[in-house]
């Protein structure tokens, strides 16, 4: 009996000592982290905060949760609720009384280091005139770490100052994979081409 107790005590001591310097595995011989459990587990100590009950419509949707490192709570992302975070935001800018049709720079004050901003659509409410034909040019650019919007009909203008309605999508960069510039691609003086190594497949 003493031999069995000694072997058991030695095993516990070895396991405790090993846990202090390495990783411990349950049902795995090669633990990858401090405690690596191969199988299932049950926990009764998850701090969830207050999660509202799911509606009938929400039960068939893909639900998103956010975890707070500050207080270890888990909350449901519900963009329809006030003060609730979302993966992305849609914002519409109405730029009134612009100079003819020209918006050289409108500062959204959205931080370009933390967020990506993309123009989805733009609409000008007046007729434009001139000697040439042009399509609207609009987009965003980062100036001093803030996103600015530009819009114009090149070489055309309206008789009166108009209104641009510009719809944008804003994404936190933590949720967006940003690839470096891809290319250049030589089209060899033709009008078609293809990417031999696409970024996503």
BELZI-V515933 format. One record per backbone hydrogen bond with DSSP energy under -0.5 kcal/mol. CO is the residue of the C=O (numbers start at 1). NH is the residue of the N-H. Records with the same first field share a line. If there is no record, write none. Layout:
BEGIN
CO = NH + NH
END
This chain:
BEGIN
1 = 5
2 = 6
3 = 7
4 = 8
5 = 9
6 = 10
7 = 11
8 = 12
9 = 13
10 = 14
11 = 15
12 = 16
13 = 17
14 = 18
15 = 19
16 = 20
17 = 21
18 = 21 + 22
24 = 36
25 = 27
26 = 38
34 = 24
35 = 37
36 = 26 + 38
37 = 39
46 = 48
47 = 74
49 = 51
50 = 52
55 = 59
57 = 60
58 = 61
61 = 63
64 = 77
66 = 75
67 = 69
68 = 72
73 = 68
75 = 66
76 = 78
78 = 81
81 = 84
87 = 172
89 = 91 + 170
91 = 93 + 168
92 = 94
93 = 95 + 166
94 = 96
95 = 164
98 = 100
99 = 101 + 102
100 = 162
101 = 103
102 = 99 + 104
103 = 151
105 = 107
106 = 108 + 149
109 = 111
110 = 147
111 = 115
114 = 173
116 = 171
118 = 120 + 169
121 = 167
123 = 165
129 = 157
135 = 154
136 = 138
137 = 152
139 = 150
141 = 143 + 148
143 = 146
145 = 112 + 113
146 = 143
147 = 108 + 109
148 = 141
149 = 106
150 = 139
151 = 103
152 = 137 + 154
153 = 156
157 = 129
162 = 98
163 = 125
164 = 95 + 166
165 = 123 + 167
166 = 93
167 = 120 + 121
168 = 91
169 = 118
170 = 89
171 = 116
172 = 175
173 = 176
176 = 178
177 = 179
181 = 183
185 = 187
187 = 190
194 = 196
END
